[in-house]
Amino acid sequence: MLARIGWWCRGSQDDAPFLLDILDYAEGEQDTGRLLFETARAAVLPDGTAQVNYTRFAPADWRTDPVARRVVEGRTAIVAGGGARPFVERLRFEWRPGTPVPAPSGRLSFRPFEDTEELLTVMTEVLAGTLDAYSLLDLRTMTPRQAAEAHYEDELARYTSPREWWRLATLADGEPVGFVLPSQGGYHPIIAYVGVRPAHRGRGCIDELLAEGTRVLAAADAPRIRATTDVGNQPMAEAFLRAGYADYEREIHLTWD
């Protein structure tokens, strides 16, 4: 094998590629990889078809590991040569059974959402001040409510795990503080979303929300729990580390304007 390329879609949910998932070439065969990319892209995404993001997974230390850096930069250079640009780098975390999970403090109460409208209302509120790159992109062209609805329809509504896993956190008087959405992803149990309403940020609520989501999945005998956040979202990254999640990988996204 000299080179390989593969686009990925979400099974029956998509009738076209959702992202460029695989681009590799043998040592010294970058020109072959570039030729394959150009040839395959013209066949899979002909003129008039929207280009889709390229995602590359890399070791957490890829910038300081010469071999890993050469691999990442060589592949992304090919895609960048086709007009893509760097969009965001994400931290990937994993919780493993046996890692301690704090017991509920009693400060917050947790319950399932009454309905989708209650979830969308809180999702809309937590978008204020978001550090998530994709949410910020949505907010350039959408209202917060529209962005919340798009996120729900495009991702969250597709999860087949029980909706009872999703938790709204409230104070004793019933005021919503935030939410966490533990879910079964396509390959692993995941923390799909965690957010705190702006008025309650900076008070440690994120730690209690993350702990509750972890408890839900641990109680379902999750063999592992995966989660991601943008490199620029330092508060969320620090919360995962405090909760015992291991920072094990990077996810690099390139996009076409």
C-alpha beads as a LAMMPS data file, in Angstrom:
LAMMPS data file: protein, C-alpha beads

257 atoms
256 bonds

1 atom types
1 bond types

-500.0 500.0 xlo xhi
-500.0 500.0 ylo yhi
-500.0 500.0 zlo zhi

Masses

1 110.0

Atoms # bond

1 1 1 0.000 0.000 0.000
2 1 1 1.278 3.439 -0.954
3 1 1 -1.629 5.591 0.228
4 1 1 -5.237 5.368 1.390
5 1 1 -8.153 7.762 1.811
6 1 1 -11.654 7.389 3.210
7 1 1 -14.682 9.573 3.827
8 1 1 -17.085 8.690 6.632
9 1 1 -20.825 9.131 7.087
10 1 1 -23.239 8.336 9.893
11 1 1 -24.792 5.232 8.350
12 1 1 -28.373 5.698 7.226
13 1 1 -28.382 9.215 8.734
14 1 1 -26.362 10.636 5.815
15 1 1 -26.636 10.292 2.064
16 1 1 -23.281 12.008 1.476
17 1 1 -19.890 12.046 3.239
18 1 1 -19.972 13.736 6.636
19 1 1 -16.206 14.153 7.033
20 1 1 -12.862 13.118 5.591
21 1 1 -11.773 10.492 8.096
22 1 1 -8.666 8.758 6.706
23 1 1 -5.702 10.108 4.775
24 1 1 -2.438 8.205 5.016
25 1 1 0.580 7.387 2.901
26 1 1 3.701 5.271 3.252
27 1 1 6.990 6.839 4.289
28 1 1 8.332 8.964 1.458
29 1 1 5.072 8.809 -0.523
30 1 1 3.628 12.242 0.206
31 1 1 3.305 13.015 -3.504
32 1 1 1.340 9.785 -3.931
33 1 1 -0.887 10.778 -1.019
34 1 1 -1.489 14.178 -2.604
35 1 1 -2.359 12.607 -5.967
36 1 1 -4.760 10.181 -4.303
37 1 1 -6.401 13.012 -2.377
38 1 1 -6.899 15.122 -5.495
39 1 1 -8.150 12.211 -7.598
40 1 1 -10.482 10.754 -4.976
41 1 1 -11.874 14.129 -3.947
42 1 1 -12.872 14.882 -7.527
43 1 1 -14.729 11.562 -7.686
44 1 1 -16.371 11.609 -4.244
45 1 1 -17.052 15.362 -4.026
46 1 1 -17.486 16.628 -7.595
47 1 1 -17.844 20.311 -8.463
48 1 1 -20.813 21.803 -6.685
49 1 1 -20.643 19.384 -3.754
50 1 1 -19.801 20.997 -0.419
51 1 1 -16.397 20.104 0.964
52 1 1 -16.480 18.395 4.358
53 1 1 -14.178 18.765 7.337
54 1 1 -11.016 16.739 7.710
55 1 1 -10.391 15.240 11.153
56 1 1 -7.035 13.823 12.205
57 1 1 -6.424 12.024 15.492
58 1 1 -2.956 12.372 16.980
59 1 1 -1.122 11.523 20.208
60 1 1 -1.444 14.095 22.962
61 1 1 2.273 14.906 22.615
62 1 1 2.293 15.093 18.822
63 1 1 3.964 18.495 18.756
64 1 1 6.995 17.319 20.745
65 1 1 7.253 13.835 19.202
66 1 1 9.178 14.239 15.908
67 1 1 7.611 11.194 14.250
68 1 1 4.046 12.067 15.237
69 1 1 4.552 15.683 14.218
70 1 1 5.835 14.675 10.791
71 1 1 2.804 12.434 10.287
72 1 1 0.291 15.116 11.320
73 1 1 1.908 17.969 9.425
74 1 1 2.403 15.895 6.264
75 1 1 -1.257 14.850 6.057
76 1 1 -2.703 18.207 7.013
77 1 1 -0.437 19.914 4.465
78 1 1 -2.045 17.867 1.694
79 1 1 -5.543 18.890 2.780
80 1 1 -4.473 22.509 3.256
81 1 1 -3.109 22.422 -0.282
82 1 1 -6.651 21.617 -1.379
83 1 1 -7.983 24.796 0.187
84 1 1 -8.686 23.745 3.764
85 1 1 -7.628 25.740 6.799
86 1 1 -7.047 24.814 10.440
87 1 1 -10.258 25.248 12.441
88 1 1 -9.850 23.795 15.926
89 1 1 -7.788 21.311 17.911
90 1 1 -9.633 19.324 20.543
91 1 1 -8.467 17.540 23.673
92 1 1 -9.755 13.981 24.034
93 1 1 -10.284 12.589 27.528
94 1 1 -11.064 9.131 28.876
95 1 1 -12.402 7.965 32.247
96 1 1 -11.699 4.354 33.186
97 1 1 -13.479 2.101 35.710
98 1 1 -11.857 2.220 39.123
99 1 1 -11.247 5.962 38.936
100 1 1 -12.904 7.523 42.023
101 1 1 -16.084 9.525 41.404
102 1 1 -17.095 12.069 44.064
103 1 1 -20.376 11.436 45.835
104 1 1 -23.081 14.103 45.407
105 1 1 -22.426 17.078 47.675
106 1 1 -26.112 17.810 48.163
107 1 1 -25.659 21.373 46.950
108 1 1 -27.341 20.569 43.629
109 1 1 -30.277 18.329 42.826
110 1 1 -30.370 16.318 39.599
111 1 1 -33.347 15.114 37.600
112 1 1 -34.168 14.131 34.009
113 1 1 -35.546 16.833 31.720
114 1 1 -39.309 17.190 31.558
115 1 1 -39.211 17.467 27.777
116 1 1 -37.111 18.629 24.825
117 1 1 -38.281 22.221 25.247
118 1 1 -36.799 22.385 28.754
119 1 1 -33.467 21.115 27.416
120 1 1 -33.451 23.579 24.507
121 1 1 -34.207 26.478 26.834
122 1 1 -31.175 25.765 29.016
123 1 1 -28.969 24.969 26.014
124 1 1 -29.852 28.383 24.595
125 1 1 -28.872 30.098 27.846
126 1 1 -25.485 28.374 28.216
127 1 1 -24.407 29.515 24.749
128 1 1 -23.785 32.973 26.226
129 1 1 -20.016 33.215 26.630
130 1 1 -19.348 29.811 25.061
131 1 1 -15.742 28.883 24.249
132 1 1 -16.685 26.071 21.852
133 1 1 -15.438 26.742 18.317
134 1 1 -18.363 25.085 16.548
135 1 1 -20.907 26.900 18.703
136 1 1 -19.174 30.207 18.015
137 1 1 -19.301 29.424 14.298
138 1 1 -23.044 28.731 14.514
139 1 1 -23.635 31.966 16.379
140 1 1 -22.226 33.963 13.468
141 1 1 -25.292 33.129 11.415
142 1 1 -27.883 31.922 13.960
143 1 1 -29.602 33.141 17.076
144 1 1 -28.696 31.218 20.249
145 1 1 -32.037 29.408 20.086
146 1 1 -31.455 28.405 16.462
147 1 1 -27.945 27.189 17.318
148 1 1 -29.299 25.108 20.203
149 1 1 -31.959 23.563 17.971
150 1 1 -29.415 22.774 15.252
151 1 1 -27.077 21.131 17.756
152 1 1 -29.926 19.075 19.145
153 1 1 -31.214 17.906 15.756
154 1 1 -27.798 17.300 14.172
155 1 1 -26.248 15.425 17.092
156 1 1 -28.060 14.978 20.378
157 1 1 -31.360 13.669 19.007
158 1 1 -29.464 10.930 17.169
159 1 1 -28.232 9.197 20.324
160 1 1 -30.194 6.049 21.074
161 1 1 -29.294 5.811 24.774
162 1 1 -32.021 6.509 27.370
163 1 1 -33.072 10.132 27.712
164 1 1 -33.387 9.433 31.442
165 1 1 -29.589 9.555 31.555
166 1 1 -29.654 13.268 30.767
167 1 1 -29.620 15.410 33.892
168 1 1 -30.715 18.935 34.741
169 1 1 -29.085 20.382 37.864
170 1 1 -31.134 22.693 40.074
171 1 1 -30.834 24.548 43.340
172 1 1 -33.104 23.723 46.263
173 1 1 -35.704 26.186 45.002
174 1 1 -35.785 24.539 41.591
175 1 1 -33.738 27.172 39.731
176 1 1 -31.784 25.499 36.865
177 1 1 -28.007 25.674 37.224
178 1 1 -26.813 23.616 34.281
179 1 1 -26.989 20.209 32.669
180 1 1 -24.968 17.180 31.619
181 1 1 -25.816 14.754 28.816
182 1 1 -24.201 11.332 29.360
183 1 1 -24.909 9.260 26.252
184 1 1 -23.939 6.207 24.255
185 1 1 -21.954 7.427 21.270
186 1 1 -21.328 5.500 18.102
187 1 1 -18.411 3.618 19.650
188 1 1 -18.148 4.522 23.348
189 1 1 -20.154 5.953 26.228
190 1 1 -19.570 9.701 26.183
191 1 1 -20.201 12.951 27.968
192 1 1 -21.956 14.531 25.004
193 1 1 -22.488 17.980 26.493
194 1 1 -22.079 19.735 29.813
195 1 1 -22.966 23.363 30.428
196 1 1 -23.521 25.867 33.224
197 1 1 -25.848 28.869 33.028
198 1 1 -23.824 32.127 33.047
199 1 1 -25.118 33.275 36.460
200 1 1 -23.753 30.130 38.123
201 1 1 -20.305 29.921 36.540
202 1 1 -17.168 30.086 38.662
203 1 1 -18.751 28.299 41.627
204 1 1 -17.602 24.743 41.036
205 1 1 -20.879 23.617 39.478
206 1 1 -19.070 22.182 36.459
207 1 1 -17.353 19.634 38.713
208 1 1 -20.647 18.441 40.190
209 1 1 -22.284 18.208 36.762
210 1 1 -19.397 16.207 35.329
211 1 1 -19.387 13.912 38.378
212 1 1 -23.127 13.263 37.955
213 1 1 -22.715 12.400 34.275
214 1 1 -19.847 10.080 35.138
215 1 1 -21.902 8.381 37.853
216 1 1 -24.753 7.756 35.408
217 1 1 -22.507 6.014 32.892
218 1 1 -20.496 4.175 35.553
219 1 1 -23.757 2.792 36.961
220 1 1 -24.529 1.498 33.463
221 1 1 -21.226 -0.445 33.557
222 1 1 -19.470 1.731 30.995
223 1 1 -16.116 0.126 30.106
224 1 1 -14.772 3.642 29.520
225 1 1 -16.151 7.159 29.078
226 1 1 -14.888 9.465 26.358
227 1 1 -15.191 13.246 26.186
228 1 1 -13.731 16.123 24.189
229 1 1 -13.284 19.860 24.540
230 1 1 -11.474 22.517 22.557
231 1 1 -7.864 23.312 23.442
232 1 1 -9.037 26.873 24.060
233 1 1 -11.679 25.822 26.597
234 1 1 -9.310 25.668 29.538
235 1 1 -12.003 25.670 32.271
236 1 1 -13.619 22.552 30.810
237 1 1 -10.276 20.840 30.260
238 1 1 -9.282 21.459 33.867
239 1 1 -12.631 20.081 35.061
240 1 1 -12.030 16.801 33.205
241 1 1 -8.576 16.496 34.746
242 1 1 -9.927 17.163 38.251
243 1 1 -12.523 14.438 37.660
244 1 1 -9.812 11.881 36.907
245 1 1 -10.204 11.816 33.131
246 1 1 -6.939 11.093 31.290
247 1 1 -5.855 13.494 28.551
248 1 1 -4.867 10.871 25.980
249 1 1 -5.292 12.221 22.447
250 1 1 -5.817 15.212 20.153
251 1 1 -8.411 15.701 17.422
252 1 1 -7.386 18.176 14.733
253 1 1 -10.068 19.696 12.487
254 1 1 -9.507 21.429 9.168
255 1 1 -12.371 23.032 7.281
256 1 1 -13.210 24.665 3.971
257 1 1 -14.742 28.138 3.949

Bonds

1 1 1 2
2 1 2 3
3 1 3 4
4 1 4 5
5 1 5 6
6 1 6 7
7 1 7 8
8 1 8 9
9 1 9 10
10 1 10 11
11 1 11 12
12 1 12 13
13 1 13 14
14 1 14 15
15 1 15 16
16 1 16 17
17 1 17 18
18 1 18 19
19 1 19 20
20 1 20 21
21 1 21 22
22 1 22 23
23 1 23 24
24 1 24 25
25 1 25 26
26 1 26 27
27 1 27 28
28 1 28 29
29 1 29 30
30 1 30 31
31 1 31 32
32 1 32 33
33 1 33 34
34 1 34 35
35 1 35 36
36 1 36 37
37 1 37 38
38 1 38 39
39 1 39 40
40 1 40 41
41 1 41 42
42 1 42 43
43 1 43 44
44 1 44 45
45 1 45 46
46 1 46 47
47 1 47 48
48 1 48 49
49 1 49 50
50 1 50 51
51 1 51 52
52 1 52 53
53 1 53 54
54 1 54 55
55 1 55 56
56 1 56 57
57 1 57 58
58 1 58 59
59 1 59 60
60 1 60 61
61 1 61 62
62 1 62 63
63 1 63 64
64 1 64 65
65 1 65 66
66 1 66 67
67 1 67 68
68 1 68 69
69 1 69 70
70 1 70 71
71 1 71 72
72 1 72 73
73 1 73 74
74 1 74 75
75 1 75 76
76 1 76 77
77 1 77 78
78 1 78 79
79 1 79 80
80 1 80 81
81 1 81 82
82 1 82 83
83 1 83 84
84 1 84 85
85 1 85 86
86 1 86 87
87 1 87 88
88 1 88 89
89 1 89 90
90 1 90 91
91 1 91 92
92 1 92 93
93 1 93 94
94 1 94 95
95 1 95 96
96 1 96 97
97 1 97 98
98 1 98 99
99 1 99 100
100 1 100 101
101 1 101 102
102 1 102 103
103 1 103 104
104 1 104 105
105 1 105 106
106 1 106 107
107 1 107 108
108 1 108 109
109 1 109 110
110 1 110 111
111 1 111 112
112 1 112 113
113 1 113 114
114 1 114 115
115 1 115 116
116 1 116 117
117 1 117 118
118 1 118 119
119 1 119 120
120 1 120 121
121 1 121 122
122 1 122 123
123 1 123 124
124 1 124 125
125 1 125 126
126 1 126 127
127 1 127 128
128 1 128 129
129 1 129 130
130 1 130 131
131 1 131 132
132 1 132 133
133 1 133 134
134 1 134 135
135 1 135 136
136 1 136 137
137 1 137 138
138 1 138 139
139 1 139 140
140 1 140 141
141 1 141 142
142 1 142 143
143 1 143 144
144 1 144 145
145 1 145 146
146 1 146 147
147 1 147 148
148 1 148 149
149 1 149 150
150 1 150 151
151 1 151 152
152 1 152 153
153 1 153 154
154 1 154 155
155 1 155 156
156 1 156 157
157 1 157 158
158 1 158 159
159 1 159 160
160 1 160 161
161 1 161 162
162 1 162 163
163 1 163 164
164 1 164 165
165 1 165 166
166 1 166 167
167 1 167 168
168 1 168 169
169 1 169 170
170 1 170 171
171 1 171 172
172 1 172 173
173 1 173 174
174 1 174 175
175 1 175 176
176 1 176 177
177 1 177 178
178 1 178 179
179 1 179 180
180 1 180 181
181 1 181 182
182 1 182 183
183 1 183 184
184 1 184 185
185 1 185 186
186 1 186 187
187 1 187 188
188 1 188 189
189 1 189 190
190 1 190 191
191 1 191 192
192 1 192 193
193 1 193 194
194 1 194 195
195 1 195 196
196 1 196 197
197 1 197 198
198 1 198 199
199 1 199 200
200 1 200 201
201 1 201 202
202 1 202 203
203 1 203 204
204 1 204 205
205 1 205 206
206 1 206 207
207 1 207 208
208 1 208 209
209 1 209 210
210 1 210 211
211 1 211 212
212 1 212 213
213 1 213 214
214 1 214 215
215 1 215 216
216 1 216 217
217 1 217 218
218 1 218 219
219 1 219 220
220 1 220 221
221 1 221 222
222 1 222 223
223 1 223 224
224 1 224 225
225 1 225 226
226 1 226 227
227 1 227 228
228 1 228 229
229 1 229 230
230 1 230 231
231 1 231 232
232 1 232 233
233 1 233 234
234 1 234 235
235 1 235 236
236 1 236 237
237 1 237 238
238 1 238 239
239 1 239 240
240 1 240 241
241 1 241 242
242 1 242 243
243 1 243 244
244 1 244 245
245 1 245 246
246 1 246 247
247 1 247 248
248 1 248 249
249 1 249 250
250 1 250 251
251 1 251 252
252 1 252 253
253 1 253 254
254 1 254 255
255 1 255 256
256 1 256 257
